[in-house]
Amino acid sequence: MQNTILVVDDEEEIRNLLEIYLSNEGYKVIKASNGKEAIEIIDNEDIQLVVLDVMMPKMNGMEVCKKIREKLNIPIIMLSAKSEDMDKIQGLMTGADDYISKPFNPLEFVVRVKALLRRAYYFNSKPENTRDNIITIDSLKIDIVNHIVTVDDKEIQLTSREFDILYLLANNRGQVFSTEDIFSKVWKEKYYQSNNTVMVHMSRIREKIEKYMNGNKLIKTVWGVGYKIEK
């Protein structure tokens, strides 16, 4: 099946550039110039991934990302001319899976698109669920096959990155993973200094899950070392 990618950017040059590179890889590309137009397209088209500029008229990228996350769990890559850590953190906190600062290398961009689509396909194409594919930790259940996380049967909406981090820790209970370990295993990229990506995702996972666990702390921080889930 041909994947359809929605490119949302108020700069026509950027939209056309990304369309060329994505089309060359066999993807169908739909373009939008603002946030409101993007929401209308998502409501009426089958979209597998969204490329979303942060600064746009009518509705900015952060708002669009939140709207998408209310309905769908598809991968979202945010683009921004801003490179400061807080801007990146804000983008990830709204539910984006990846963040790329402008100007960017189009070939690197395509690699990141492919990685996110592979991960989404992997979790959505597995066979029916069996007990062996469910990790249970107190009231938390992680359905590995169907990519579903529940607490007391309440489904928790996690992005693909958040799910990967949770699965890594839950599948290796008792083992401490450093920030560098988590980044290299989940993002499949070399970790670089001053990278707050893992910290932001960990904060989001905790926020989403632990408020339903009656005060129990699922993910433990081992100060100066990393993160773990107790056995």
N, C-alpha and C positions, 0 to 999 in steps of 0.2 A: 504494500500500500504506500502511495506517495504521501509523505508528510507535508502538511500545510503550515507555514510559518507566517505569523502576522508581524510585520515590521511597522512600528509606530514612532515617527519622528517628524518634527515640523520642518526639518531641512530636507528639501527635495533631493539634493545631491547625496545626502546620506542614505535616504530611502532607495535611490536608484543604484548606488554602489553596492549596498547589501543585497539587493535583488539580483544583481549580476552574479555575485559570488555564490549566493545560495542556489540560484537557478542552475548554475554550472555544476552543482553537486546533486542535482536532481530533485530539489525541493520545489514545491509550489509556494509562491510568495504572494501574500495579500498586503497591500500597503495602506496606512492611515496617516493623516497629517496632524491629528490631535486626539486627545483622550476620549472625548465623547464619541467620535467616529469609531474609535477602537472598541469601545463597549458595545456599540451597535453591531459591529462585525462579529464579535465574540458570541453575541446572543443568537446570531443567525448562521454562523459557519462552524465547521468542525476544525478547530485549531489545535495543533499539537505542541506548539511552542510560540511564545511571544517575546519579541525584542522591543524594549520599551525605553524611550528617552525620558529623562527625568524632567527637564524644563520644557514644557509645552503650554500653548494657550488653551483656554477653556477648562481643561482638567489636567493637572500635572501627572507625571508618571507615578508618583507615590500614591496618589488617589486612585489611579487606574489599577495599580497593583493590588491595593486593598479590595477594590470592587471584584477583580478577577478571583481573588482568594476566597471571597464569599461564596463563589459558585464552583470553581474548578481548582484542580491541583496540578495543572499543566506546568511545565518548566517556564520560568520567566528570567530573561537576561535584561538587566537594566544598563542603559548607556547614559553617561553624563560627562560634561566638560569639566566637572569638578573632580578633583582627585583627593581631597582631604578625607581623612579617616572617618570623620563624623558623617559625612555625606554617604560614604559607603555603608557605614553601620546602619544609618537610617533606611537606606534602600533594602538591606538584608532584613531589617526588623519588620518591614512591611510585608515580607514574604517572598522576596526575590531569591532565586537560586544562585545567581551569579551577578557580578557587577563589573563592567568594563569602562575604563576612563577613556574619553576622547583626548587626543587622536589615538586610534588603535590600529593594530595590524590586522587587516581583513582575513588573512590566513589563520591567525591565532583565533580570531572570532569564529571562523567556521569550525575549527577544532573543538571549541567549547560548545558550540551548538550540537555537534555530533555526539559529544560525550553526554550531554544532558538528555538527548533523544534516546541514546542507547540505554541509559539508566531507566528512563521512563518505560521503554519497551520491555526491558528485563522484568520489571515489576508487574507490568500489565499483561504479560503473555504466558505466565506460568499456569500449570494445570490446577485443577480444583484442590481445595484445601484438605489437609489431613492433620491429625493431632501432632505428628512429628514436626510439622512446620509452624507450630505455635510456641512461642516463648512466653511463659507465665511468671510474673514477678509480683507477688501479692495480688492486688486487684488489677494490675496491668497485664494486658495480653498483646503480644506482637505477632500478628499473622504475617509470616514471611512471604507466603505465596501470593496473597492478595494485597499486600502492602497496606494493611489496616492495623491501626493501633487503637485499643480501647481501654478505658478504665471503668470498671463496673458496668461493662457493656455500653458505655457512652463512647462513641467514636471521636477520636482526636485527630484533627486535620493537620498533618505534617507535610512539609515540602519533601521532595525526594532527598535533598541533602540532609534534612533533619532526620528523616527515617534512617538513612545510611549511618549516621552518627549513633543514633539510638541502638540500631541493630548491632553495630560494632561493639559497643559497650556491653549490651545485654547478652551477646553471644560469647563474650569473654569475661564473665562476671568474676570479680576479684582482681583482675589485671588492670594495672594503671597505664593509661595511654597519655603520653604527653601531647601538647598542642601540635607539635611537629608531626607526631605519629598519626594523629587523627587527620590532619590536613593531607598528608601524603597518601593515606589509605583511602580517604573519601574523595578527594579532589583529583587524585592521581597526578599531582604536580609537586614540584619542589617547594618546600616551605621557605618563606622569606621573612626577614626580621620586620617587626612592627606590623605584623599581620593580625588583625583582630577578628578575622572571619570566623574562626572556630569559637571564640568567646561569644560572639554575637549569636551564632546558631545554638550554642549550649544554653544561653539565656532564654532563647525562644522556646526550646524544648522544655526547659524547666517550667517556664511560665504556662505553657499549654497543658502540661501533664500533672504537675505536682499540686496544683490547686484543687484537683479532684481526688487526691490521695490522702485526705484527712490529716494533712500536716506532715506526712512522711516525705522524707527527702530521698528521691530516687537516685540521682546522680551526685556522687560525693566528689568534692574538690580536695585533692591531696596537694596542699600548698607547696609550691615550688617544684612540683613533679608533674601533675596532670589531673585526669579525671578517671573515675571508675564507678561501676555499679557493684555493690557488695554481693557476695555469694549468699 
